[in-house]
Amino acid sequence: MAATRHPWRWLRRGVVVLAMVGGLAFAVSWTERLPEGPAPVAWDREACAHCRMHVGEPAFAAQLQLVDGRVLHFDDPGCLLRYEAETHPRVHAAWFHHVREERWIPGARVAFVPVSPTPMGYGVGAVEAGVPGARAPAEVLAGLRRERDAREGTP
């Protein structure tokens, strides 16, 4: 007895192909929604994703853009660095507002200089990497950890 072909076999293949094309279209459209630069900030209305204070001083603002499309705002560069180190989010891009100029710096090109006071007391402001005396983000984060350990009495 010969095996008979299912008369709807072509329909099943079509559904599979259609699902694959739909999934690809969804992925492309989602990628297109990710910001290409820093997202607008609602000054004095956005809450810092780390400390929950309002983001009100542009000179110290920072933001993380996550791969799921969310944009997280921070009122101090130290808040962003701590948040990222503690939660390990899937980051699309990071932006830091220049401490002295009206512009944003991409996370890949940022460094930090000592500044006082700052909104949350981390004592750093963002500048372009390569500025004399500026420290890399990893160096600043290591310093924040040392300060926290000293306060808590941890060796």
C-alpha positions in Angstrom: 0.0 0.0 0.0 1.5 3.3 -1.1 1.7 6.1 1.4 -0.6 8.9 0.5 0.4 12.5 0.7 -1.5 14.8 3.0 -3.5 17.2 0.8 -2.8 20.1 3.1 1.0 19.6 3.2 1.6 22.7 1.1 -0.5 24.7 3.5 1.6 23.7 6.5 4.8 24.7 4.7 3.2 28.0 3.8 2.3 28.7 7.5 5.9 27.9 8.6 7.4 30.2 6.0 4.9 32.9 6.8 5.7 32.6 10.5 9.5 32.9 9.8 9.0 36.0 7.6 6.7 37.6 10.2 9.3 36.9 12.9 12.0 38.5 10.8 9.9 41.5 10.1 9.1 41.9 13.8 12.8 41.7 14.7 13.7 44.4 12.0 10.9 46.7 13.2 12.0 46.3 16.9 15.6 47.2 15.9 14.4 50.3 14.1 12.8 51.5 17.4 16.1 51.7 19.3 17.3 55.3 19.6 20.2 56.4 17.5 21.3 59.0 20.0 20.4 60.2 23.4 16.7 60.2 24.1 15.0 63.4 25.2 14.9 64.0 29.0 11.9 65.5 30.8 14.0 67.6 33.2 12.8 67.6 36.8 10.1 65.0 35.9 12.2 61.8 35.1 13.3 59.8 38.1 16.8 58.4 38.3 16.7 54.6 37.7 19.1 54.1 40.6 18.4 56.5 43.4 14.9 57.7 42.3 15.7 61.4 42.6 14.6 63.7 39.8 16.9 64.2 36.9 17.2 68.0 37.0 20.8 69.1 36.3 21.7 68.5 32.7 25.5 68.7 33.4 25.3 65.4 35.4 22.6 63.5 33.5 23.2 60.1 32.0 21.1 57.4 30.3 21.1 53.8 29.4 19.2 52.5 26.4 18.4 48.9 26.8 18.1 46.3 24.0 14.4 45.8 25.0 13.7 49.5 24.0 13.6 51.0 27.5 15.5 54.2 28.3 16.7 54.6 31.8 17.6 58.1 33.1 20.2 58.9 35.8 20.8 62.1 37.8 24.5 61.5 38.4 27.1 59.6 36.3 27.9 57.6 39.5 24.3 56.4 39.6 24.5 54.9 36.1 27.9 53.3 36.8 26.6 51.7 40.1 23.3 50.6 38.4 25.1 48.9 35.6 27.5 47.2 37.9 24.8 45.9 40.2 22.1 44.9 37.7 24.1 44.0 34.5 21.3 45.1 32.0 21.5 44.3 28.3 22.6 47.7 27.0 22.1 49.1 23.5 23.9 52.4 24.3 25.0 54.6 27.1 25.1 58.4 27.1 26.6 60.9 29.5 25.9 64.6 29.4 29.2 66.6 29.2 29.7 68.3 32.5 30.7 71.7 31.0 29.2 71.7 27.5 25.7 71.3 26.1 26.2 67.9 24.4 26.1 64.2 25.1 29.0 61.8 25.0 28.6 58.2 24.0 29.6 55.7 26.7 32.4 54.3 24.5 34.1 57.7 24.5 33.5 59.0 28.0 35.9 59.6 30.9 35.4 61.4 34.2 37.0 64.4 36.0 36.6 65.3 39.6 33.8 67.8 40.2 32.1 69.0 43.4 29.3 69.1 44.3 27.3 66.6 42.2 23.7 65.6 42.6 24.4 62.4 44.5 27.9 63.1 45.8 29.8 60.8 43.5 32.1 63.7 42.6 32.6 63.1 38.9 31.6 64.8 35.7 31.6 63.4 32.2 34.2 64.6 29.6 35.5 63.2 26.4 38.1 60.4 26.9 41.6 61.7 26.5 41.2 64.9 28.6 44.2 65.2 30.8 43.5 64.0 34.3 40.3 62.2 33.3 39.6 58.7 34.6 38.1 55.8 32.7 34.6 54.5 33.8 36.2 51.2 35.2 38.6 53.3 37.3 35.8 55.5 38.7 33.7 52.4 39.5 36.6 50.8 41.3 37.0 54.0 43.4 33.3 53.9 44.2 33.6 50.3 45.4 36.6 51.2 47.6 34.7 54.0 49.2 31.7 51.8 49.8 33.9 49.1 51.3 35.6 51.6 53.6 32.2 53.0 54.8 31.0 49.5 55.5 34.2 48.3 57.0 34.7 45.5 54.4 38.3 44.7 53.5 
